[in-house]
Each structure stands twice: as C-alpha cells, then as structure tokens.
Amino acid sequence: MGGEPTINDEADGVRFVQPAELGQYDIHPSMRQQIGDYFAGTYPYLG
C-alpha cells in the first residue's frame, strides 16, 4: 500500500493504520465489511 491520505467531504481525518488496530475505530458497518473482504481476498461482484 502507499499513497497520501487525503481529507475530503466524506472524511475529516484519515491515516494508515495496522489491521490489528481497526477495532479501535468507529467504522461504518458497510465499510468494515469491505475492509474485511479485502483482507480475506474476496471481492464482491459490483457489476
């Protein structure tokens, strides 16, 4: 992973964190599902 975290109209704070730290953050359930899918190597069909 790489890049520069950027604040936008949907996020007032952004940063890279370790996967083990994700439980410490208030993450919307749908976003948490997407993150979990990524780590599991499963990608839902979006078409």
PDB file of N, CA, C, O and CB in Angstrom:
ATOM      1  N   MET A   1       0.840  -1.169   0.000  1.00  0.00           N
ATOM      2  CA  MET A   1       0.000   0.000   0.000  1.00  0.00           C
ATOM      3  C   MET A   1       0.882   1.228   0.000  1.00  0.00           C
ATOM      4  O   MET A   1       2.043   1.196   0.408  1.00  0.00           O
ATOM      5  CB  MET A   1      -0.954   0.000   1.201  1.00  0.00           C
ATOM      6  N   GLY A   2       0.303   2.286  -0.462  1.00  0.00           N
ATOM      7  CA  GLY A   2       1.036   3.531  -0.477  1.00  0.00           C
ATOM      8  C   GLY A   2       0.094   4.660  -0.793  1.00  0.00           C
ATOM      9  O   GLY A   2      -1.124   4.483  -0.829  1.00  0.00           O
ATOM     10  N   GLY A   3       0.655   5.800  -1.017  1.00  0.00           N
ATOM     11  CA  GLY A   3      -0.153   6.967  -1.333  1.00  0.00           C
ATOM     12  C   GLY A   3      -0.154   7.953  -0.189  1.00  0.00           C
ATOM     13  O   GLY A   3       0.530   7.775   0.819  1.00  0.00           O
ATOM     14  N   GLU A   4      -0.925   8.976  -0.368  1.00  0.00           N
ATOM     15  CA  GLU A   4      -1.021  10.043   0.617  1.00  0.00           C
ATOM     16  C   GLU A   4      -2.462  10.141   1.098  1.00  0.00           C
ATOM     17  O   GLU A   4      -3.347  10.472   0.308  1.00  0.00           O
ATOM     18  CB  GLU A   4      -0.539  11.398   0.026  1.00  0.00           C
ATOM     19  N   PRO A   5      -2.724   9.857   2.390  1.00  0.00           N
ATOM     20  CA  PRO A   5      -4.087  10.009   2.904  1.00  0.00           C
ATOM     21  C   PRO A   5      -4.553  11.452   2.727  1.00  0.00           C
ATOM     22  O   PRO A   5      -3.812  12.391   3.014  1.00  0.00           O
ATOM     23  CB  PRO A   5      -4.160   9.595   4.397  1.00  0.00           C
ATOM     24  N   THR A   6      -5.790  11.620   2.252  1.00  0.00           N
ATOM     25  CA  THR A   6      -6.305  12.957   1.956  1.00  0.00           C
ATOM     26  C   THR A   6      -7.691  13.138   2.554  1.00  0.00           C
ATOM     27  O   THR A   6      -8.569  12.295   2.369  1.00  0.00           O
ATOM     28  CB  THR A   6      -6.345  13.200   0.439  1.00  0.00           C
ATOM     29  N   ILE A   7      -7.883  14.222   3.260  1.00  0.00           N
ATOM     30  CA  ILE A   7      -9.191  14.582   3.814  1.00  0.00           C
ATOM     31  C   ILE A   7     -10.087  15.044   2.665  1.00  0.00           C
ATOM     32  O   ILE A   7      -9.637  15.729   1.747  1.00  0.00           O
ATOM     33  CB  ILE A   7      -9.059  15.703   4.914  1.00  0.00           C
ATOM     34  N   ASN A   8     -11.372  14.653   2.731  1.00  0.00           N
ATOM     35  CA  ASN A   8     -12.333  15.101   1.728  1.00  0.00           C
ATOM     36  C   ASN A   8     -13.680  15.349   2.386  1.00  0.00           C
ATOM     37  O   ASN A   8     -13.761  15.386   3.613  1.00  0.00           O
ATOM     38  CB  ASN A   8     -12.468  14.065   0.591  1.00  0.00           C
ATOM     39  N   ASP A   9     -14.740  15.521   1.602  1.00  0.00           N
ATOM     40  CA  ASP A   9     -16.043  15.842   2.182  1.00  0.00           C
ATOM     41  C   ASP A   9     -16.675  14.656   2.914  1.00  0.00           C
ATOM     42  O   ASP A   9     -17.682  14.830   3.600  1.00  0.00           O
ATOM     43  CB  ASP A   9     -16.979  16.322   1.096  1.00  0.00           C
ATOM     44  N   GLU A  10     -16.110  13.469   2.784  1.00  0.00           N
ATOM     45  CA  GLU A  10     -16.623  12.305   3.488  1.00  0.00           C
ATOM     46  C   GLU A  10     -15.758  11.899   4.680  1.00  0.00           C
ATOM     47  O   GLU A  10     -16.155  11.042   5.470  1.00  0.00           O
ATOM     48  CB  GLU A  10     -16.741  11.151   2.536  1.00  0.00           C
ATOM     49  N   ALA A  11     -14.580  12.507   4.815  1.00  0.00           N
ATOM     50  CA  ALA A  11     -13.663  12.146   5.894  1.00  0.00           C
ATOM     51  C   ALA A  11     -12.968  13.383   6.428  1.00  0.00           C
ATOM     52  O   ALA A  11     -12.310  14.109   5.683  1.00  0.00           O
ATOM     53  CB  ALA A  11     -12.628  11.121   5.412  1.00  0.00           C
ATOM     54  N   ASP A  12     -13.119  13.621   7.730  1.00  0.00           N
ATOM     55  CA  ASP A  12     -12.466  14.789   8.315  1.00  0.00           C
ATOM     56  C   ASP A  12     -11.110  14.434   8.924  1.00  0.00           C
ATOM     57  O   ASP A  12     -10.414  15.299   9.456  1.00  0.00           O
ATOM     58  CB  ASP A  12     -13.363  15.416   9.376  1.00  0.00           C
ATOM     59  N   GLY A  13     -10.741  13.158   8.842  1.00  0.00           N
ATOM     60  CA  GLY A  13      -9.433  12.721   9.298  1.00  0.00           C
ATOM     61  C   GLY A  13      -9.114  11.373   8.668  1.00  0.00           C
ATOM     62  O   GLY A  13      -9.956  10.475   8.662  1.00  0.00           O
ATOM     63  N   VAL A  14      -7.921  11.227   8.145  1.00  0.00           N
ATOM     64  CA  VAL A  14      -7.518   9.965   7.516  1.00  0.00           C
ATOM     65  C   VAL A  14      -6.094   9.625   7.916  1.00  0.00           C
ATOM     66  O   VAL A  14      -5.278  10.505   8.191  1.00  0.00           O
ATOM     67  CB  VAL A  14      -7.640  10.048   5.974  1.00  0.00           C
ATOM     68  N   ARG A  15      -5.809   8.311   7.943  1.00  0.00           N
ATOM     69  CA  ARG A  15      -4.453   7.852   8.258  1.00  0.00           C
ATOM     70  C   ARG A  15      -4.362   6.377   7.922  1.00  0.00           C
ATOM     71  O   ARG A  15      -5.381   5.688   7.859  1.00  0.00           O
ATOM     72  CB  ARG A  15      -4.092   8.107   9.760  1.00  0.00           C
ATOM     73  N   PHE A  16      -3.163   5.892   7.707  1.00  0.00           N
ATOM     74  CA  PHE A  16      -2.923   4.466   7.552  1.00  0.00           C
ATOM     75  C   PHE A  16      -2.784   3.872   8.946  1.00  0.00           C
ATOM     76  O   PHE A  16      -2.130   4.457   9.810  1.00  0.00           O
ATOM     77  CB  PHE A  16      -1.651   4.186   6.678  1.00  0.00           C
ATOM     78  N   VAL A  17      -3.395   2.714   9.168  1.00  0.00           N
ATOM     79  CA  VAL A  17      -3.282   2.020  10.453  1.00  0.00           C
ATOM     80  C   VAL A  17      -3.008   0.541  10.194  1.00  0.00           C
ATOM     81  O   VAL A  17      -3.242   0.037   9.095  1.00  0.00           O
ATOM     82  CB  VAL A  17      -4.579   2.203  11.309  1.00  0.00           C
ATOM     83  N   GLN A  18      -2.520  -0.133  11.199  1.00  0.00           N
ATOM     84  CA  GLN A  18      -2.299  -1.563  11.121  1.00  0.00           C
ATOM     85  C   GLN A  18      -3.648  -2.287  11.214  1.00  0.00           C
ATOM     86  O   GLN A  18      -4.542  -1.830  11.927  1.00  0.00           O
ATOM     87  CB  GLN A  18      -1.335  -2.033  12.245  1.00  0.00           C
ATOM     88  N   PRO A  19      -3.805  -3.405  10.506  1.00  0.00           N
ATOM     89  CA  PRO A  19      -5.073  -4.136  10.569  1.00  0.00           C
ATOM     90  C   PRO A  19      -5.516  -4.460  11.998  1.00  0.00           C
ATOM     91  O   PRO A  19      -6.710  -4.418  12.295  1.00  0.00           O
ATOM     92  CB  PRO A  19      -4.957  -5.416   9.782  1.00  0.00           C
ATOM     93  N   ALA A  20      -4.586  -4.778  12.869  1.00  0.00           N
ATOM     94  CA  ALA A  20      -4.923  -5.116  14.253  1.00  0.00           C
ATOM     95  C   ALA A  20      -5.521  -3.925  15.014  1.00  0.00           C
ATOM     96  O   ALA A  20      -6.160  -4.120  16.047  1.00  0.00           O
ATOM     97  CB  ALA A  20      -3.681  -5.618  14.979  1.00  0.00           C
ATOM     98  N   GLU A  21      -5.326  -2.712  14.526  1.00  0.00           N
ATOM     99  CA  GLU A  21      -5.816  -1.504  15.192  1.00  0.00           C
ATOM    100  C   GLU A  21      -7.225  -1.113  14.755  1.00  0.00           C
ATOM    101  O   GLU A  21      -7.816  -0.213  15.350  1.00  0.00           O
ATOM    102  CB  GLU A  21      -4.874  -0.359  14.926  1.00  0.00           C
ATOM    103  N   LEU A  22      -7.775  -1.761  13.739  1.00  0.00           N
ATOM    104  CA  LEU A  22      -9.064  -1.340  13.181  1.00  0.00           C
ATOM    105  C   LEU A  22     -10.201  -1.391  14.185  1.00  0.00           C
ATOM    106  O   LEU A  22     -11.138  -0.598  14.089  1.00  0.00           O
ATOM    107  CB  LEU A  22      -9.410  -2.199  12.003  1.00  0.00           C
ATOM    108  N   GLY A  23     -10.144  -2.300  15.142  1.00  0.00           N
ATOM    109  CA  GLY A  23     -11.198  -2.405  16.148  1.00  0.00           C
ATOM    110  C   GLY A  23     -11.325  -1.171  17.024  1.00  0.00           C
ATOM    111  O   GLY A  23     -12.344  -1.002  17.692  1.00  0.00           O
ATOM    112  N   GLN A  24     -10.333  -0.317  17.040  1.00  0.00           N
ATOM    113  CA  GLN A  24     -10.321   0.889  17.865  1.00  0.00           C
ATOM    114  C   GLN A  24     -11.082   2.051  17.215  1.00  0.00           C
ATOM    115  O   GLN A  24     -11.277   3.094  17.839  1.00  0.00           O
ATOM    116  CB  GLN A  24      -8.888   1.307  18.141  1.00  0.00           C
ATOM    117  N   TYR A  25     -11.508   1.867  15.967  1.00  0.00           N
ATOM    118  CA  TYR A  25     -12.083   2.976  15.210  1.00  0.00           C
ATOM    119  C   TYR A  25     -13.568   2.776  14.949  1.00  0.00           C
ATOM    120  O   TYR A  25     -14.048   1.651  14.808  1.00  0.00           O
ATOM    121  CB  TYR A  25     -11.348   3.148  13.894  1.00  0.00           C
ATOM    122  N   ASP A  26     -14.286   3.898  14.887  1.00  0.00           N
ATOM    123  CA  ASP A  26     -15.708   3.899  14.557  1.00  0.00           C
ATOM    124  C   ASP A  26     -15.815   3.847  13.034  1.00  0.00           C
ATOM    125  O   ASP A  26     -15.694   4.868  12.356  1.00  0.00           O
ATOM    126  CB  ASP A  26     -16.447   5.170  15.150  1.00  0.00           C
ATOM    127  N   ILE A  27     -16.042   2.652  12.512  1.00  0.00           N
ATOM    128  CA  ILE A  27     -16.106   2.442  11.069  1.00  0.00           C
ATOM    129  C   ILE A  27     -17.507   1.962  10.719  1.00  0.00           C
ATOM    130  O   ILE A  27     -18.022   1.036  11.347  1.00  0.00           O
ATOM    131  CB  ILE A  27     -15.024   1.417  10.591  1.00  0.00           C
ATOM    132  N   HIS A  28     -18.124   2.582   9.727  1.00  0.00           N
ATOM    133  CA  HIS A  28     -19.468   2.186   9.298  1.00  0.00           C
ATOM    134  C   HIS A  28     -19.458   0.698   8.937  1.00  0.00           C
ATOM    135  O   HIS A  28     -18.502   0.215   8.329  1.00  0.00           O
ATOM    136  CB  HIS A  28     -19.947   3.050   8.082  1.00  0.00           C
ATOM    137  N   PRO A  29     -20.522  -0.034   9.310  1.00  0.00           N
ATOM    138  CA  PRO A  29     -20.555  -1.476   9.044  1.00  0.00           C
ATOM    139  C   PRO A  29     -20.304  -1.857   7.581  1.00  0.00           C
ATOM    140  O   PRO A  29     -19.656  -2.871   7.321  1.00  0.00           O
ATOM    141  CB  PRO A  29     -21.878  -2.022   9.466  1.00  0.00           C
ATOM    142  N   SER A  30     -20.796  -1.079   6.634  1.00  0.00           N
ATOM    143  CA  SER A  30     -20.575  -1.431   5.228  1.00  0.00           C
ATOM    144  C   SER A  30     -19.106  -1.264   4.846  1.00  0.00           C
ATOM    145  O   SER A  30     -18.584  -2.043   4.048  1.00  0.00           O
ATOM    146  CB  SER A  30     -21.458  -0.567   4.313  1.00  0.00           C
ATOM    147  N   MET A  31     -18.447  -0.277   5.397  1.00  0.00           N
ATOM    148  CA  MET A  31     -17.016  -0.089   5.131  1.00  0.00           C
ATOM    149  C   MET A  31     -16.199  -1.167   5.826  1.00  0.00           C
ATOM    150  O   MET A  31     -15.219  -1.668   5.275  1.00  0.00           O
ATOM    151  CB  MET A  31     -16.553   1.306   5.592  1.00  0.00           C
ATOM    152  N   ARG A  32     -16.609  -1.521   7.044  1.00  0.00           N
ATOM    153  CA  ARG A  32     -15.920  -2.593   7.760  1.00  0.00           C
ATOM    154  C   ARG A  32     -16.013  -3.904   6.970  1.00  0.00           C
ATOM    155  O   ARG A  32     -15.054  -4.674   6.926  1.00  0.00           O
ATOM    156  CB  ARG A  32     -16.520  -2.770   9.179  1.00  0.00           C
ATOM    157  N   GLN A  33     -17.174  -4.154   6.345  1.00  0.00           N
ATOM    158  CA  GLN A  33     -17.353  -5.347   5.514  1.00  0.00           C
ATOM    159  C   GLN A  33     -16.403  -5.314   4.320  1.00  0.00           C
ATOM    160  O   GLN A  33     -15.784  -6.326   3.989  1.00  0.00           O
ATOM    161  CB  GLN A  33     -18.813  -5.457   5.030  1.00  0.00           C
ATOM    162  N   GLN A  34     -16.288  -4.162   3.680  1.00  0.00           N
ATOM    163  CA  GLN A  34     -15.381  -4.041   2.532  1.00  0.00           C
ATOM    164  C   GLN A  34     -13.938  -4.280   2.942  1.00  0.00           C
ATOM    165  O   GLN A  34     -13.192  -4.947   2.226  1.00  0.00           O
ATOM    166  CB  GLN A  34     -15.516  -2.659   1.886  1.00  0.00           C
ATOM    167  N   ILE A  35     -13.546  -3.751   4.068  1.00  0.00           N
ATOM    168  CA  ILE A  35     -12.178  -3.961   4.563  1.00  0.00           C
ATOM    169  C   ILE A  35     -11.960  -5.441   4.852  1.00  0.00           C
ATOM    170  O   ILE A  35     -10.925  -6.003   4.497  1.00  0.00           O
ATOM    171  CB  ILE A  35     -11.911  -3.112   5.840  1.00  0.00           C
ATOM    172  N   GLY A  36     -12.947  -6.072   5.503  1.00  0.00           N
ATOM    173  CA  GLY A  36     -12.843  -7.498   5.796  1.00  0.00           C
ATOM    174  C   GLY A  36     -12.757  -8.331   4.533  1.00  0.00           C
ATOM    175  O   GLY A  36     -11.980  -9.283   4.467  1.00  0.00           O
ATOM    176  N   ASP A  37     -13.556  -7.978   3.522  1.00  0.00           N
ATOM    177  CA  ASP A  37     -13.496  -8.692   2.246  1.00  0.00           C
ATOM    178  C   ASP A  37     -12.112  -8.570   1.625  1.00  0.00           C
ATOM    179  O   ASP A  37     -11.571  -9.548   1.109  1.00  0.00           O
ATOM    180  CB  ASP A  37     -14.559  -8.156   1.279  1.00  0.00           C
ATOM    181  N   TYR A  38     -11.549  -7.389   1.672  1.00  0.00           N
ATOM    182  CA  TYR A  38     -10.214  -7.178   1.100  1.00  0.00           C
ATOM    183  C   TYR A  38      -9.187  -8.068   1.791  1.00  0.00           C
ATOM    184  O   TYR A  38      -8.410  -8.754   1.126  1.00  0.00           O
ATOM    185  CB  TYR A  38      -9.799  -5.697   1.220  1.00  0.00           C
ATOM    186  N   PHE A  39      -9.180  -8.060   3.123  1.00  0.00           N
ATOM    187  CA  PHE A  39      -8.206  -8.864   3.860  1.00  0.00           C
ATOM    188  C   PHE A  39      -8.424 -10.355   3.635  1.00  0.00           C
ATOM    189  O   PHE A  39      -7.469 -11.131   3.683  1.00  0.00           O
ATOM    190  CB  PHE A  39      -8.282  -8.548   5.349  1.00  0.00           C
ATOM    191  N   ALA A  40      -9.666 -10.768   3.390  1.00  0.00           N
ATOM    192  CA  ALA A  40      -9.969 -12.176   3.146  1.00  0.00           C
ATOM    193  C   ALA A  40      -9.665 -12.581   1.703  1.00  0.00           C
ATOM    194  O   ALA A  40      -9.667 -13.765   1.365  1.00  0.00           O
ATOM    195  CB  ALA A  40     -11.433 -12.458   3.467  1.00  0.00           C
ATOM    196  N   GLY A  41      -9.403 -11.580   0.861  1.00  0.00           N
ATOM    197  CA  GLY A  41      -9.125 -11.878  -0.545  1.00  0.00           C
ATOM    198  C   GLY A  41     -10.383 -12.169  -1.353  1.00  0.00           C
ATOM    199  O   GLY A  41     -10.321 -12.775  -2.423  1.00  0.00           O
ATOM    200  N   THR A  42     -11.524 -11.730  -0.829  1.00  0.00           N
ATOM    201  CA  THR A  42     -12.790 -11.908  -1.544  1.00  0.00           C
ATOM    202  C   THR A  42     -13.292 -10.540  -1.989  1.00  0.00           C
ATOM    203  O   THR A  42     -13.272  -9.568  -1.233  1.00  0.00           O
ATOM    204  CB  THR A  42     -13.855 -12.630  -0.649  1.00  0.00           C
ATOM    205  N   TYR A  43     -13.737 -10.498  -3.225  1.00  0.00           N
ATOM    206  CA  TYR A  43     -14.162  -9.222  -3.784  1.00  0.00           C
ATOM    207  C   TYR A  43     -15.551  -9.405  -4.359  1.00  0.00           C
ATOM    208  O   TYR A  43     -15.712 -10.132  -5.340  1.00  0.00           O
ATOM    209  CB  TYR A  43     -13.166  -8.709  -4.869  1.00  0.00           C
ATOM    210  N   PRO A  44     -16.562  -8.770  -3.783  1.00  0.00           N
ATOM    211  CA  PRO A  44     -17.929  -8.961  -4.275  1.00  0.00           C
ATOM    212  C   PRO A  44     -18.085  -8.425  -5.701  1.00  0.00           C
ATOM    213  O   PRO A  44     -17.403  -7.481  -6.101  1.00  0.00           O
ATOM    214  CB  PRO A  44     -18.933  -8.268  -3.338  1.00  0.00           C
ATOM    215  N   TYR A  45     -18.979  -9.034  -6.445  1.00  0.00           N
ATOM    216  CA  TYR A  45     -19.282  -8.581  -7.801  1.00  0.00           C
ATOM    217  C   TYR A  45     -19.968  -7.226  -7.745  1.00  0.00           C
ATOM    218  O   TYR A  45     -20.957  -7.065  -7.029  1.00  0.00           O
ATOM    219  CB  TYR A  45     -20.169  -9.608  -8.544  1.00  0.00           C
ATOM    220  N   LEU A  46     -19.465  -6.260  -8.480  1.00  0.00           N
ATOM    221  CA  LEU A  46     -20.008  -4.904  -8.445  1.00  0.00           C
ATOM    222  C   LEU A  46     -20.739  -4.519  -9.729  1.00  0.00           C
ATOM    223  O   LEU A  46     -21.229  -3.395  -9.841  1.00  0.00           O
ATOM    224  CB  LEU A  46     -18.900  -3.921  -8.186  1.00  0.00           C
ATOM    225  N   GLY A  47     -20.820  -5.420 -10.690  1.00  0.00           N
ATOM    226  CA  GLY A  47     -21.389  -5.098 -11.985  1.00  0.00           C
ATOM    227  C   GLY A  47     -22.838  -5.248 -11.998  1.00  0.00           C
ATOM    228  O   GLY A  47     -23.474  -5.013 -13.026  1.00  0.00           O
TER     229      GLY A  47
END
